[in-house]
Amino acid sequence: MTWSTGLTGLAAGLLTAVATAPVGVSGAVFLLPVQLSVLGVPGPAVTPTNLLFNVVAGPGALLRHHRRGLLRGPLTRRLVTGALPGVVIGAVVRVFAVPGATAFRLMVAALLMPLGLWLIGRTLRPTRPAPAAEPSPRAVTGLALVVGVIGGIYGIGGGSVLGPVLVGRGMPVARVAPAALASTFATSVAGAATFALLSLTGSGDIAPDWHLGLACGLGGFIGGYLGARLQPHLPETALRLLLGTLATALGALYAAQSLR
């Protein structure tokens, strides 16, 4: 890795985390296209590199939540319990079933576009009463398992999917965000380790790009801290619209590139 690539990765991680940390998202889902198109991370290696970003960048926001006592609830345990085995399964699927760049970009588009449109719709839609019943503990763990598999394939940890789904089912953001970030961190550790082990037995670009992942993660650590500090002073509606628009635009871009 050259100095210019490292600095670009650090800046990308910092800017991404500053924009996403205030709404409780790690930012890896938005950093992934930058790694593919700008930084040139090859093939399956982009997924564990993105997971490595979560590992390094996550502790800043988690420390803040820990000091407020928000990581000790049962929701955190249920999400981590379901997502950990899921991310291992997803990593295996990513290496052996979805190695091609075209198929991978289509899968990224299939994730980003619906998520972005959902975020925009939830933000612009008039406020409605929350559902009376929250998901059962078993349903939460099952959802975490499915999202863990998705996170293992895409290299996003899964928290950026779990958070919107659970909030949409009536759980308050203040309760969901810390648990989703904790799940993202735990699954990213497991996913990065799984890819590192698979790289010892497989061929091709399976191991994470350690230097680039650390550079992006350092930027994400700083950006996450700054984003958490800025959060009380920024309008949440504008941030959610920005994230939804960015996700939709990036998904459309990768869908177009895959279909050429």
Secondary structure, DSSP 8 states (H G I E B T S, - for coil): --HHHHHHHHHHHHHHHHHHGGGT--SHHHHHHHHHHTS---GGGHHHHHHHHHHHHHHHHHHHHHHTT-S-SHHHHHHHHHHHHHHHHHHHHHHHT--SHHHHHHHHHHHHHHHHHHHHHHHHS------SS---HHHHHHHHHHHHHHHHHHTS-SHHHHHHHHHHTT--HHHHHHHHHHHHHHHHHHHHHHHHHHHHHS-SS-S--HHHHHHHHHHHHHHHHHHHHHGGGS-HHHHHHHHHHHHHHHHHHHHHHHT-
